[in-house]
Amino acid sequence: MEQIIEGLKRIEEMLSAKGAVPREYLNIEEAADFIGVSRQTLDRWRMEATGPAVHRVGRRVLYSLADLRAFMETHRQEPLQ
C-alpha cells in the first residue's frame, strides 16, 4: 500500500511540475499508473463496472483525478492490530 501511495505522490508531483498545465483528467494508461494497477486491470474493471467512474469523450476514455482518489479511498483497509 505504501508503494501505491508513493507512486500517487510522484505522479501528482509530475503533473503539478512547474510549467505543466494542471490536468483534471487522465487517459487509461495514466490512470492505471496513478492507482498502481495495469491497464488490463483497469480495462477489466471498466467492462465489469467495478472500477472507478469513467468519462467518455468521443472514443476517448478519461478518468478524473477526483474519481480515482474516491475509488482508492473506498478500497482503503486499515492494518490489523
Secondary structure, DSSP 8 states (H G I E B T S, - for coil): -HHHHHHHHHHHHHHTSTT----SEE-HHHHHHHHT--HHHHHHHHHHT-SS--EEETTEEEEEHHHHHHHHHHT------
